[in-house]
């Protein structure tokens, strides 16, 4: 899969994430997001997703294409149950 290497990420990069709806945790979608300068830490980056800044965590999976994110989504939510 084509994960984003955060060492090479820069503000303005478009990424794709699997985003869980905070109001309905059983709902998840592939969403486009933008890497931006963290609004409170000039030495850090953040995600701008759904008109909100999100801290990028070590376990976040950021994908370079929507297809890669969709494949990860399908693998996680569908293929893991086929076993």
BELPERA-V138721 format. One record per residue. N is the residue number from 1. PHI is phi in radians with two decimals (none if undefined). Layout:
N/PHI, N/PHI
This chain:
1/none, 2/-1.74, 3/-1.33, 4/-1.44, 5/-1.49, 6/-1.12, 7/-1.22, 8/-1.88, 9/-1.30, 10/-2.52, 11/-0.95, 12/1.76, 13/-1.20, 14/-1.59, 15/-2.31, 16/-2.21, 17/-2.33, 18/-1.66, 19/-1.95, 20/-1.56, 21/-1.17, 22/-1.17, 23/-1.60, 24/-2.39, 25/-1.02, 26/-1.44, 27/-1.87, 28/-2.39, 29/-2.51, 30/-1.45, 31/-2.28, 32/-1.43, 33/-2.48, 34/-2.11, 35/-1.40, 36/-2.33, 37/-1.16, 38/-1.03, 39/-1.16, 40/-2.07, 41/-2.31, 42/-1.14, 43/-1.71, 44/-2.26, 45/-1.90, 46/-2.47, 47/-1.80, 48/-1.92, 49/-2.45, 50/0.97, 51/1.09, 52/-2.40, 53/-1.46, 54/-2.23, 55/-1.16, 56/-1.48, 57/-1.63, 58/-1.06, 59/-1.67, 60/-1.26, 61/-1.82, 62/-1.92, 63/-1.95, 64/-1.46, 65/-2.35, 66/-1.16, 67/-1.13, 68/-1.14, 69/-1.15, 70/-1.12, 71/-1.13, 72/-1.11, 73/-1.04, 74/-1.06, 75/-1.05, 76/-1.31, 77/-1.56, 78/-2.05, 79/-1.20, 80/-1.20, 81/-1.64, 82/-1.42, 83/-1.30
